[in-house]
Amino acid sequence: MLSQKAKYALRALLVLAQHDTDQPIFVADIADRENLPRKFLELILLDLKRAGFVDSRRGKNGGYLLAKRPGDITLGDVLRVVDGPLALVPCASDSAYRRCPDCHEETTCAIRRVMRQVRDATSGILDKTTLADLLPGGDDNSRLENVIGVGFAA
């Protein structure tokens, strides 16, 4: 299940992606537009900045803007930064593999096999879906709604 933090991160990134100037947007403006808690959003934007998804500027005309083009930011990359690996169990993860401590035989484990399929299907969608796909006129504006059950206003 996606965390609230991940949903807020995606919503904030979409606001930034829809902003078609090189002028940054204030945290307060993003929070107001999306009805997000400002302090929590500030922490999320710092995480996104450390990961290279957004840049910030200080001062009177400061705020946040995307550090990459919307087409270069996949939902999978964002979710891994915010929530960690996509896999439901550590032995099914590509990015954070760990053998399950109670596993007797990993190569024949039916649970691992199914969880790998779930991870692969999830990754197949999220790693091919970019912020640009979710913008009005993007390739598939309904993809995010189908994945996290949240609609976004343009």
Beta strands, then each sheet from edge to edge (+ up, - down):
strand 1: 54-57
strand 2: 63-66
sheet 1: 1+ 2-
end
